[in-house]
Amino acid sequence: MEYFRSKRILITGAASGIGRLLALKSSKYGAKVVLWDVNDEKLKSVATEVAQYKSDVYAYNCDVTDRQKVYSTAEKVKGEIGKIDILINNAGVTTGKLFLDCTDEELLRTMNVNFLSHFWTVKAFLPDMVEANDGHVVTIASAAALIGTQRLVGYSSSKSAAFGFDESLRFEMKKLKKNVSTTVVCPYFIDTGMFRGVQTRFPFILPILKEEYVADRIMKAIGKKRARLILPRFVYLVWLIRYLPVTWFDAVVTFFGIDSAMDTFTGN
């Protein structure tokens, strides 16, 4: 994990879940960690945890849905810390509701947090990466970006957009011949509070993933500059079954219990 040593890593949604674990693991590997979240109390707690590894840690209250707040906080970060080497867009929300039960505000918040915020954070930090010809943008998407299902209309829409954003950005960096890497992460349900209560019909091939395991795999993927991380491997079959007629595709999704996983959702 030498890749992370002395790197400046900024993580959105860093106060809990996968964001918190990525912060702890980054600091363990010698990185300088910048935490962004809207929960001051949890931010302070995570910063204290990170500090035990004797790494530099900086915490900022930043609502990533507020474009001007992102830009102003980014300028503050660059002024106090310097260029960000690795940007991890991790902040995410879901409602777990049927589409017609979601309010307009809930749908807008889902899109703003899970997708549109990537525009603002990447616009804030990518120019320095391009100028230095070095950097890494990480997009925490979801298996829901690859296959939609009920009670995840807003979530799947936002994560699909994030997946497309990563792919387009990767091609732009190649076209510009810039040494800026991108990594998109698409895990199945993780046992964090966000998806509390979800169940899987066949846990041996579609398990509810342990957050510690997912965080470890993400760190390895970033360290190896992998363009894509999909968990578990079974999810790769989505691209194959999409060649089936829609009625067959739907039957396969139903058989594996993917369209019923959210029936027991309670969330946090």
Steps between C-alpha positions, in 0.01 A plus 500: 500500500792734434276679252327679788806615692501880537208531256233759579168315490163675522195288584142627485248343734793416726322508835349151485479170312740432215626859507616463858675170428675642194623788712639266765668273247645792304657641815630157596688493169656839563269733309395848600123478536242771435153423632184662360156451649205696639497331840740693723478262794580191293769688307677582823473138613647361176777761503593382849509138380717591201742694718597182686702398195712814537381621160402853412121531502281796409122517545266739322124539520393509137161434343599355163161589353583870544713588198635825640574338836698227321702757306571720802592204723721361225691828481543490876631143481749586225616806689555311825613161371590524133404298194269203553654185351207260541136611506252238622139595429332280757206702639169326436137479609193292419132507594415132454151606398286423200537775240151644549554512877811719463457872536651733241744616765615144573558427133690825448714434807583149375613633162687792654694293755561186295575658165497876445742554787763317292488781247585759765770305686675386182484848347655630820794257517557358151669810351791466743530131415505577129759775546722271706432210262428283803188414694223250564121542506303222670125463451311288752204388291300179552389176337172693479673706232501188282158357578195685627238367736198609697540739794825622346376714212671817620806317631553293185451806281760698692752215514456426128579863432808480723616189312464682168681801642800288598514333159482825308760662724735205446483545123552875531818450701625250240417738218691777675785256569492584870623271774178534699349164596135424564347214696130419520373271776176303460424284805183305571320583827737572790415438865510868591210689651403634158367160392402354834244223466564396139514128432647279233354177364833335417762632743769265367505684165337833588598564861423809701855633503692577817607864507852415620546266203369758254727772641802270469416418139452867417839589645666223298322610183614859549854391578514294180329778302227262390245670278209295632415301813177299505401291802426214510621357168155358432381854422713495183236267354266797471664591168436146368138465606418835341529321166190303598149614400357732764251243630782247549722764656226591748446133582870452578502809724191371681645149538813630671291715734654827385162667453383397849815579701361838604168360625640473853692827490492709817801727440646746749 
